């Protein structure tokens, strides 16, 4: 009998939830666009920067998940 949160389940969960970073980037970008539309340039630029950080984090964690699952650029998975 396996425990409810096995190592296999944790890998699957981390692989399936890297999209949350892209969702966060989209929400922050929408917030930046609304702030700039309402002529609040400083808040808009700050939100755009946060959106870019979320986008870079999504790309980074997406590549990490692909490498750990063995689906990335022909390399063997990290053990």
KAQUITA-V892799 format. One record per helix or strand of 2 or more residues. SS is the DSSP state (hx for helix, st for strand). FROM is the first residue (numbers start at 1). LEN is the number of residues. If there is no record, write none. Layout:
<<SS;FROM;LEN> <SS;FROM;LEN>>
This chain:
<<hx;7;10> <hx;19;19> <hx;41;29>>
